[in-house]
Amino acid sequence: MFRGLNKINLDAKGRIAIPVRYKDSLSDLSSNLLICTIDQDHCLLLYPLKFWKSIEKKIMELPTLHSASRRLQRLMVGHAAEIEMDSSGRILIPKELREFAKLTKQAMLVGQGNKFEIWNYDDWNIGRERWLSSKETDLSDLPSELGALSL
């Protein structure tokens, strides 16, 4: 499980260093192979290959005659890039994906269980403040196991 916030830097080539605490897990899960794709919130999603395979399978099984399904397939699978973590724990984020998420020098790597989100640092901070102040953080509509949570 990946959790927590990690402020990271991109080098001039567009590489980020995966924090040490995640390197062994990523190596064990997927032999250093990761999939990076876009998200509707204009961040990137970074999956170990092992987890991505089941997600991709479910996405591709959606009915292609349904416009929302095709849109999801085009966005998530169409933008998916296979990335290999090098021996130093660095990954190169493709230019198109960096541009989509407006990644420059600083970014935020956010653990989300089976994946990471990679955010432009300023967008992450603005979004977090917006989410915290939003009435949409009411979790009472969630299943009863989660409904008791509140922010």
N, C-alpha and C positions, 0 to 999 in steps of 0.2 A: 504494500500500500504506500502510495506517495502522498505526502501531506506537507503542509507548511509553505511559507513564503521564502523566496531566495532572490535577493537583488543580484543580478548578474550583468556582466559587460560583454558586448560584442567586440571582437577585434576588427581590424581593418578589412579582413577577408569575409567577415560575417559569421565567424565561429563563436560559439559559446562553450564555456567549460561547465560540464555537468557537475554539480556539487558532489563532493567525495561520498557523502552519506548515501547517495543513490547509485553510484557507479557499479558496485557489486551486484545489486539487485537487477539492474538493467542488463548487465552481462549475463547473469544466470537465467533471466527470463527469455532473452532473445538473442543471445550471442552477439551483443552490441549492435543489433539492427533495430532501428526505430523508424516509425512513420510519422511524418509531419504533414499536417493539412490545415485548412482554414476553418474558422468558426464564424458564425453569424455575428458575434460580438466584436469582430475585427481583431481577434487574437489568433494565435496558432494553437493547435492541439498536437501534442507529442505523445505518441503511444509506443510502448514496446511492441515489436512485431507480433508477439504471441497474442496480445490483447487485440491488436488491430485486426487480425485475421477474422475473428468472430464478428466484430463490428462490421467490417467490410462485407462479409457474407450476408449479414442481415440486411444491410443497405441494398445490396444488389438483388436480394430476393423480393424487394418491394415491387409492386406492379408498375411497369414502365409506362403504362397508359395513363397513370395518375400524375398530373403535372407537379404536385409537391414532391412525389417520390423521385421524379426525374431531376428536379432541382437539387434535392439532397444528394443524389448520385453524382451530378455534375460538380457540385461544390466540394463535397467531402472526398469522394473517390477520385474525381477528376483532378483535384489539386494535390492529392497525396504524393509525397516524395519519400522514397526510401533513403534513409540516412544511416551511415555507419559511425559509431562512436570510436574514435581512435584510441590508441594505447594511453594517451594522456587524458582521456575522458572528454575530449572536445568533439563537437558536432558542427558541421557546416550547414547553416540554414540557407536554402536556395534563395537567390536574389528576389525572385517573384514573390516568394512567401514573406521575406523581410519587408518588401515594399508594401504588400497587402496589410501587414500588421504595423506598419510605420516603425519598424525596429531600427534604431540608430545605435547609439553608444550604450545606453543603459536600458535594461529590460527587467521584467519581473517574471520569475519562474514559479508557478503556483501548482503545488501538488493537489491532485483531484482524484485520489484513489488509484484507479488503473491507468491514469494518464497525467500529463502536465499541461497547463496552459502557459503560453509565453505571450506576455503583454508588453507593449510599449510602456515604459515606466510611468510616464505622466498620465497616460490613459488609464492605467491600473488605479492610480491614486484618485483620479477624478471619478472613475466608476465606483470604487469602493465607497466614497463619500455619498454618491448618489444612491447606491444600494442601501446604505445604512439609514439614510433619511427618508427612503421611500416607504410608502404604506404597503408596497408589494412584499415586504418582508414578513407579513402575517402568514404564519405557517399552519393556520387552523384548517385549511382545506386539504392538507396532506393526510395520508393514511394515519390512523390513530396512533401508530407507533411513533410517528414523528410529530403529530399535532401538538404534543405538550411542549415542544421546543418553542422558544421565542427569542427574538433578538432585541 
